[in-house]
């Protein structure tokens, strides 16, 4: 398998937080981050680049984190965020590697 992952490559400790909606006593809904997994060991693949739009250069902070398979992350991962030492990243898509072996989380930095 060309894109196989070795367990020793998961060498970066990150925090995975789940975004939940909390209703206050007045009925107002607010979104809060609740820690889901700490530490979560991941492999980082930084695919940051630049994009030119109308003569302006826009920096794209895109990363791929590879983690061990987890049912809840596979189904509800897009409702979670990853906190790394340099910022918080929103999860946009999840790809399965192998048969319930690993997950690749494609993320972009929260502004």
N, C-alpha and C positions, 0 to 999 in steps of 0.2 A: 504494500500500500504506500503510495507516494507521499501522502500527507499524514502519515502516522505521527502520533505524539508519544513521547516517552515521559514517564511520570517525573523524571528528574528535570524536565524542561519547565515544569510548573513551579517557578522559583520566585514569583512576585506575590506578595501578600497584599490583597485589596479587601475592601469592605463592600458587601452587597447590601443595599437597602431597598426595601419594598415601599412603594408609594401607596398609602391608604387614605381613604376619605373619612374624616371624623366629623360628626355632626355635633355642634355645640348645643347648649340648653335652649338657645334662642332659635335653633333650626338652621343656623348658618353652616354650610359645608366648607371645610378647609382640608387641603391635602397636606399630609405630614409624611415624613420619611421614618420608617421603623427599621432598625437593624435586623437583617435577615440572616446573614452569615458573616462572621468575623473570627479569624481571618479566612478568606477564600483564596486558595492558591491558584495562580493563573500564569499562563505564558502570554507575554505581550508581543504584539506585532504592530508596530507603529507605521501607519500608512498616511501620515500627514503630508499635505501638499499645498499648492497654491492654485488659484483659479482666477483668470482675468475676466472681468465683466464690465463692459462699457469703459474700458481704460483704467479701471480700478483693480488692484490686486487684492484678492480676498484669501485669507489664510484658512485652510480647512484642517481642523484638528480631528482626525479620524483614527481610531484604534480598533484592533481586533484582540479580544481576550479569549484564550482557550482555557476552558475549565473542565473538571470532571463532570460527568452527566448527573443531573438532578431532575426528577420529574417536575417539580414545581417551577424550577427555573425554565425548563423546556416549554412549559405551557403558559406561564405568566411572566416570562422574563422581560417583555416589553413594558411592563408596569414597574420595573425596577431601575435603579441607578447604581453605578459603580463609583466608589470613592477611592482614588489613588492618591499618592503623596502630593501630586501636583494639581489636583482638581477633581471635580465630579463630572462623570460622563453619563449621558443618556443612552440607553440600549435601544437600538432601532430594529435589529433583526437577529435571529438566532438560527444557526446552522448546525445540524447533527453530523458528527464525525463517527463513523463506525456504527455498530448496533448498540446504542446506549453506552458508548464509551466516553465520549467527550462532546462538549458543545463549544461552538465559536460564537462569541457575542460581538457584533459590530456596533461600535459606539462612537458618539461624537461629543466633544466637550461642551458642557453647559455654559452658556454665556451669562 
